[in-house]
Amino acid sequence: MNKPLSPEILATASDRYGTHAVYNQAKPAAGFNAFSGDAVVRGVIEREAPWAAERCAALGAVAGEEEVQELARLANRNLPELKTHDRFGNRIDWVDFHPSWHQLMALCWKHEVPSLAWRTREQHGHVARAVLSYLWNQVEHGTACPMGMAYAAYPGFEREPALAIWAEKVKGTTYEFSRREVGLKPSVVIGYGMTEKQGGSDLRATQTTARYSHAGDYHGAVAHWYELTGHKWFCSVPQSDGFFTLATVNGGVTCFFLPRTLPDGSYNRFFIQRLKDKSGNKSNASSEVEYSGTLAIRVGEEGHGLREILSHSHLTRLDFAIGSAGQMRQALTLALRHTTTRKAWGTSIAERPMMVNVLADMAVEVEAATLMALRVARATDHMESDEMQRLLARVATPAAKFFNCSRAPSIANEALQCHGGNGFIEENPIARVFRESPLNSVWEGAANMMCLDVRRSLTKEPQVIDAVLHEFQPLRGQDARFDAMVAHAEQLMRQSVADEFLTRPMTEAIARTMQAAELLRHSTSEVADLFLATRGLNPAGMWGAHYGTLAGAAITQEGASRMVRRAMVQEA
């Protein structure tokens, strides 16, 4: 019988053969400031909202903290758990979360990510808040869902006198996970429950019904209460303090707001049927819910619910365009850190000529996506005072949402490939970004819905075309390639009014031309030139179907290296 080897012999063998020596592993992407180290968003804040620089830098530091990144990992490994009943058999319809989720939510609310646009009187509050959202989407994506819904809910509360207390509470910066009534809470979390099994994106097919109950005092205002009956196929963040939802009254789709806890402290009849088992966005709870005699406050007039809820969708779609740009930036940051700190064939991976091509190509795409999303945020800041900006925001918001959310998975995929097999391991954050990246494209309307909304804006308000062309006019004549993009976009806008078949290429043309315009205005001439040479109209073989296929006179390895350095974030 063989005698087992002693620990001393095993340790000696390990030292002799070096089987446990670890070397040439990439460094984690930590110890940096995601705002101060990002030339693109730093430049936007310097130009348009310098008052917000300290806020952005504070959140940028959070994004680079290893401890916060660990919270994100834990929140996605320890999933939400539905609790339909308490231990005594009482129906509670609640969701339990790992403590890391609540720590992340508290950080998000503390840094004013949902609320800054509504709290400040400074210029370009939506731009500043957009940068915060861009940074938060580099922290944790599941918590970005309730953050974005709280941001979008404020105008709906403000327009409805009965919900004035909610307008005040949604601006709060102290997160509290409880079922206390709204008047007792420092801030609130808001959800939306619109989608039904038979309707999907067609909200006119809503089958949930509402029956008038009574009018009564609600925190000093008159609220019109209805009883709701129906089922919602997707209800985001079911542990929220309240929800915007839709139901039909006498056949007309009407908007309602549903508090989870009623004024007397009792729980509303809001029944969570199950939590969705999603492909990504694991930390966040999404659910199916049942209304059965559920009390809700009417928002706006009966039969005008679609108009009301579409006014919210402008802000949610804007936030998805920004959020996807943030995800793309996180993927790029992870790819840069991995390739610059791991070696192959005698140099860092990032110095290999082919990898330089890949990283530069990704950097150009991410910068273009970021500038376009923030341009839409600036138009949002001026929607009420400038008709041209309102019209531009009307078409640019769904266009940016469509384009950025559709491009994010390609960047995440390329960033994962930069990591090799290590990128497909769950403990590597790029794996989470990869799974997360497609989601924004299907939330708040998938790609075709966004393109149809762009087309709808052209048909309902023909002056939208003039607003888009007005946006590009100051740059005409600077570069023939840009002029060709503008002419192509104009042609497709006019043709698509009569031909739905052209709707997708038309929307992409608007998005790409907006990106080109923003790069010409605010990036380096080298980046803008490369974008026009590769993403412009008929790039003549200077760009292939994948990242890393830059070619032609517009790019050299040295020039690509400069773009990679521009995209790098440095350790704090």
GIFEN-V731082 format. One record per run of one state. SS is the DSSP state (alpha for helix, beta for strand, coil for the rest). FROM is the first residue (numbers start at 1). LEN is the number of residues. Records with the same first field share a line. If there is no record, write none. Layout:
SS->FROM-LEN  FROM-LEN
This chain:
coil->1-6  18-14  33-6  49-1  64-2  78-3  86-5  97-2  111-5  120-5  137-5  160-1  170-12  185-5  196-7  206-3  219-2  237-5  250-2  260-1  262-5  268-2  276-10  300-5  342-1  345-2  352-1  382-5  425-4  437-2  442-5  461-2  474-6  497-3  523-2  536-21  568-3  572-1
alpha->7-11  39-10  50-14  66-12  99-12  116-4  125-12  142-18  161-9  182-3  203-3  305-37  349-3  353-29  387-38  429-8  439-3  447-14  463-11  480-17  500-23  525-11  557-11
beta->32-1  81-5  91-6  190-6  209-10  221-16  242-8  252-8  261-1  267-1  270-6  286-14  343-2  347-2  571-1
